[in-house]
Amino acid sequence: MLGILSAGIAPGLALLSYFYLKDEYDSEPISFVLRTFMYGALLVFPIMFIQHVLETEHLLSSHLVDAFLSTGLLEEFFKWFILFYVVYQHVEFDEPFDGIVYGVAVSLGFATVENIFYLIANGIQHAMARALLPVSSHALFGVIMGFYIGKAKFTEGNKAKWVTLSLFLPVVLHGSYDFILLSLEHWLYIIFPFMIFLWWLGLRKVKKAKILSANHLKKQYAIHETLHS
């Protein structure tokens, strides 16, 4: 059991550490990052209940509905809800890159508990595949969600556009990921190019968020200097 717990937790913590250390300007308090991670972990239980109800009531009429409604929309909406209604207004969310840190934290909290349950049910032999596919994909959905949440908070003008994208794009990407796994016979040939695309997109958002944070901090510094000159 200890081996399963270790194998279930390790990928999530490794990926969280990776993206946390990408924040070069003003590292977030570990206590609040871990609290956000725990919020994500707790989301597993209401989501599993709703998915169970959808399945037992035969409301999932096709792989398309299952992938985009029961998984993509349901899981990403709950994660987005935590990010937007709990983290967005928090005093520690003070630069654009922070959106990525907290987006990854809530996503990996969810992915880690889900991963532990899967390994308990199906065996530790699946640990490597789970780390490479579901856990890392959740992290990347969190990167994309967090990037647009950060852009919404620190960009002047039409914030609704960025908030909408922060939910819409992860839902579409997550739904596409699950649809590949559920519906395609030779899914292995599609999922790895899809994961390469996800990593490319996620790391591109990381790079852009760093630039946004650098510009934001320069602006804050200039305002501070003006006020104290």
DAHU-V208857 format. One record per residue. N is the residue number from 1. RES is the residue in one small letter. SS is DSSP state (helix for helix, strand for strand, loop for the rest). PHI is phi in degrees with one decimal (NA if undefined). PSI is psi in radians with two decimals (* if undefined). Layout:
n=(N:N)
res=(RES:RES)
ss=(SS:SS)
phi=(PHI:PHI)
psi=(PSI:PSI)
//
This chain:
n=(1:2:3:4:5:6:7:8:9:10:11:12:13:14:15:16:17:18:19:20:21:22:23:24:25:26:27:28:29:30:31:32:33:34:35:36:37:38:39:40:41:42:43:44:45:46:47:48:49:50:51:52:53:54:55:56:57:58:59:60:61:62:63:64:65:66:67:68:69:70:71:72:73:74:75:76:77:78:79:80:81:82:83:84:85:86:87:88:89:90:91:92:93:94:95:96:97:98:99:100:101:102:103:104:105:106:107:108:109:110:111:112:113:114:115:116:117:118:119:120:121:122:123:124:125:126:127:128:129:130:131:132:133:134:135:136:137:138:139:140:141:142:143:144:145:146:147:148:149:150:151:152:153:154:155:156:157:158:159:160:161:162:163:164:165:166:167:168:169:170:171:172:173:174:175:176:177:178:179:180:181:182:183:184:185:186:187:188:189:190:191:192:193:194:195:196:197:198:199:200:201:202:203:204:205:206:207:208:209:210:211:212:213:214:215:216:217:218:219:220:221:222:223:224:225:226:227:228:229)
res=(m:l:g:i:l:s:a:g:i:a:p:g:l:a:l:l:s:y:f:y:l:k:d:e:y:d:s:e:p:i:s:f:v:l:r:t:f:m:y:g:a:l:l:v:f:p:i:m:f:i:q:h:v:l:e:t:e:h:l:l:s:s:h:l:v:d:a:f:l:s:t:g:l:l:e:e:f:f:k:w:f:i:l:f:y:v:v:y:q:h:v:e:f:d:e:p:f:d:g:i:v:y:g:v:a:v:s:l:g:f:a:t:v:e:n:i:f:y:l:i:a:n:g:i:q:h:a:m:a:r:a:l:l:p:v:s:s:h:a:l:f:g:v:i:m:g:f:y:i:g:k:a:k:f:t:e:g:n:k:a:k:w:v:t:l:s:l:f:l:p:v:v:l:h:g:s:y:d:f:i:l:l:s:l:e:h:w:l:y:i:i:f:p:f:m:i:f:l:w:w:l:g:l:r:k:v:k:k:a:k:i:l:s:a:n:h:l:k:k:q:y:a:i:h:e:t:l:h:s)
ss=(loop:helix:helix:helix:helix:helix:helix:helix:helix:helix:helix:helix:helix:helix:helix:helix:helix:helix:helix:helix:loop:loop:loop:loop:loop:loop:loop:loop:loop:helix:helix:helix:helix:helix:helix:helix:helix:helix:helix:helix:helix:helix:helix:helix:helix:helix:helix:helix:helix:helix:helix:helix:helix:helix:helix:helix:loop:loop:loop:loop:loop:loop:helix:helix:helix:helix:helix:helix:helix:helix:helix:helix:helix:helix:helix:helix:helix:helix:helix:helix:helix:helix:helix:helix:helix:helix:helix:loop:loop:loop:loop:loop:loop:loop:loop:loop:loop:helix:helix:helix:helix:helix:helix:helix:helix:helix:helix:helix:helix:helix:helix:helix:helix:helix:helix:helix:helix:helix:helix:helix:helix:helix:loop:helix:helix:helix:helix:helix:helix:helix:helix:helix:helix:helix:helix:helix:helix:helix:helix:helix:helix:helix:helix:helix:helix:helix:helix:helix:helix:helix:helix:helix:helix:helix:loop:loop:loop:loop:helix:helix:helix:helix:helix:helix:helix:helix:helix:helix:helix:helix:helix:helix:helix:helix:helix:helix:helix:helix:helix:helix:helix:helix:helix:loop:loop:loop:loop:helix:helix:helix:helix:helix:helix:helix:helix:helix:helix:helix:helix:helix:helix:helix:helix:helix:helix:helix:helix:helix:helix:helix:helix:helix:helix:helix:helix:helix:helix:helix:helix:helix:helix:helix:helix:helix:helix:helix:helix:loop:loop)
phi=(NA:-62.5:-63.6:-65.5:-62.3:-63.4:-66.3:-75.8:-86.4:-56.0:-62.0:-63.4:-68.0:-64.5:-69.1:-62.5:-61.9:-59.4:-75.1:-60.8:-75.0:-73.9:-76.9:-89.1:-103.2:-149.9:-59.0:-76.4:-61.0:-58.1:-60.8:-76.0:-62.8:-67.5:-65.5:-64.7:-57.6:-68.6:-57.5:-62.8:-61.5:-70.0:-63.1:-53.8:-71.5:-64.0:-66.0:-61.4:-63.5:-63.5:-63.3:-63.7:-62.6:-58.8:-72.4:-70.2:-87.0:56.4:-91.1:-97.4:-80.4:-157.1:-61.3:-63.6:-65.4:-59.6:-67.6:-91.6:-97.7:-69.1:-107.3:-57.3:-69.3:-61.6:-68.7:-71.2:-63.6:-63.2:-65.8:-62.8:-58.7:-62.7:-64.7:-80.9:-95.8:-109.2:-90.0:-52.1:-89.1:-69.4:-61.6:-75.9:-84.5:-123.7:-158.1:-55.7:-65.3:-59.6:-57.5:-67.4:-58.1:-76.8:-63.1:-66.5:-62.0:-67.4:-66.2:-75.6:-60.1:-61.6:-62.0:-67.9:-66.1:-59.4:-65.7:-60.8:-60.6:-64.8:-67.8:-63.3:-76.6:-118.4:108.7:-69.3:-64.1:-91.2:-59.7:-66.5:-63.2:-64.5:-65.1:-74.3:-106.2:-62.4:-67.1:-69.4:-65.9:-59.4:-58.5:-73.3:-60.9:-65.7:-60.2:-67.7:-59.8:-66.5:-59.7:-74.7:-65.3:-63.6:-67.0:-62.6:-71.4:-114.1:-110.3:-73.5:98.5:-76.6:-72.5:-59.3:-60.1:-72.7:-62.9:-62.5:-64.1:-64.7:-98.6:-61.7:-65.6:-59.6:-62.9:-63.9:-68.0:-66.7:-61.0:-63.8:-57.6:-69.2:-63.3:-60.1:-68.5:-80.8:-110.4:-99.0:-64.3:-103.6:-62.7:-61.1:-75.1:-99.3:-69.1:-71.5:-60.6:-64.2:-67.0:-62.0:-61.7:-60.5:-64.0:-60.4:-65.5:-62.6:-69.4:-65.1:-67.0:-60.2:-62.6:-65.5:-64.7:-61.2:-64.8:-61.0:-66.0:-60.7:-65.3:-63.0:-68.9:-63.0:-64.3:-63.2:-64.3:-64.2:-63.9:-61.7:-65.5:-64.6:-68.2:-108.0:-96.1)
psi=(-0.67:-0.67:-0.73:-0.76:-0.76:-0.80:-0.54:-0.63:-0.63:-0.82:-0.71:-0.79:-0.63:-0.79:-0.66:-0.76:-0.72:-0.87:-0.55:-0.74:-0.19:-0.30:1.76:-0.22:-0.86:1.54:2.47:2.63:2.20:-0.61:-0.73:-0.59:-0.79:-0.58:-0.70:-0.69:-0.75:-0.63:-0.77:-0.70:-0.71:-0.40:-0.43:-0.69:-0.88:-0.63:-0.77:-0.67:-0.83:-0.73:-0.66:-0.75:-0.80:-0.69:-0.81:-0.48:0.07:0.74:-0.12:1.59:-0.24:2.93:-0.60:-0.80:-0.75:-0.84:-0.80:-0.46:-1.04:-0.54:-1.12:-1.03:-0.82:-0.90:-0.77:-0.58:-0.78:-0.72:-0.74:-0.68:-0.80:-0.79:-0.73:-0.70:-0.30:-0.79:-0.65:-0.76:-0.04:2.51:-0.47:-0.29:1.48:0.23:2.73:-0.67:-0.41:-0.53:-0.70:-0.77:-0.84:-0.55:-0.75:-0.70:-0.86:-0.66:-0.74:-0.47:-0.84:-0.87:-0.61:-0.82:-0.72:-0.70:-0.73:-0.81:-0.71:-0.77:-0.60:-0.72:-0.59:-0.18:2.61:-0.27:-0.28:0.02:-0.76:-0.80:-0.67:-0.70:-0.72:-0.55:-1.41:-0.76:-0.82:-0.57:-0.71:-0.74:-0.74:-0.62:-0.67:-0.65:-0.84:-0.77:-0.84:-0.60:-0.83:-0.53:-0.73:-0.68:-0.67:-0.74:-0.61:0.22:2.32:2.69:-2.38:1.51:-0.51:-0.62:-0.81:-0.65:-0.74:-0.78:-0.55:-0.43:-0.76:-0.85:-0.80:-0.65:-0.81:-0.78:-0.73:-0.77:-0.72:-0.75:-0.87:-0.62:-0.68:-0.80:-0.64:-0.62:-0.33:2.27:-0.76:0.96:-0.48:-0.57:-0.32:-0.64:-0.58:-0.74:-0.62:-0.72:-0.65:-0.74:-0.76:-0.78:-0.73:-0.82:-0.77:-0.81:-0.51:-0.72:-0.63:-0.80:-0.77:-0.68:-0.64:-0.74:-0.76:-0.73:-0.74:-0.78:-0.70:-0.78:-0.61:-0.73:-0.77:-0.70:-0.73:-0.70:-0.75:-0.77:-0.67:-0.74:-0.49:0.23:*)
//
